[in-house]
């Protein structure tokens, strides 16, 4: 099997992030990227399927939710206890139901398959190719994400206490205290979704797609025997993992290795789990196989628990696949990570990736050695499976 060529990978990366540029899901840029990926896989002899699906824009959903909660909270001051509770519960319900009636955008997954005559196992190598709106303030975004749900629960408890006559403080004073928290949170959600700029998405995640395409070129020379290889480019990941959800709903497989943001940093990680409260572990079997691949290549892979980030392996895990994600970042621990480490998450990762969802996530920032090392790991993983 021929080796991974970082030069070829960089050409893919440059095409996606520089020539095509920003690839917000549902836009012309994302469709151009999908066509490019499709052409590359077909050129290497893969049977390619385009899987289309619909989604509602993430920023629009967030704005609707913030406005509904803000309106219901404001109305609760003059309304009776019963009316306040009904209005707020209705707002919460509408924020979940209304997006279904909102205008939808279209995106697509590109699936290239190297078929086996009698496959006993299906190995999926994936990465998302869309890019995100630029983040106006990362710390504000984290604060809103972490605080809005608890603040909503506290407000609901206060509404029930008011209705039951158990609220020890007069309602106007209670409402005023809650407003100090609730208004900034809803306002922060509106501000955090107001950016009109879209990131070129070089590290996140043209880097992952570049590795997938170059690995697909090399793997096309394999005789996979009883293993079917599928190389998948997910759309609309930045909108809420819509591509991987659509894929998981209609496809089957056994093992999935996802790549996300593999171009910037000094350390290669495998994601061992996601979340804080509703924690979801990745496949320890696949993770250990990756570690063994690293040992053979004399490369160290470290575990990461992504407490805030979602990855495309999550819908695949829920559908029964053994799945995980490889990513690259620089080591270090912030205050939140040190706290979570004491609470039983020693590998917690909460820091912002360099250039994440930023206008300067451009090809010049990519460290090609990272792309090459991750590519070698992917090919070694494929060799071990086939």
PyMOL commands that set and color helices and strands:
alter all, ss='L'
color gray80, all
select helices_A, chain A and resi 6-20+28-43+58-75+81-101+138-164+171-192+202-219+237-239+242-250+284-297+313-318+335-342+363-365+368-385
alter helices_A, ss='H'
color red, helices_A
select strands_A, chain A and resi 47-55+105-114+121-128+227-234+255-259+267-274+280-281+301-306+322-329+348-349
alter strands_A, ss='S'
color yellow, strands_A
deselect
rebuild
show_as cartoon
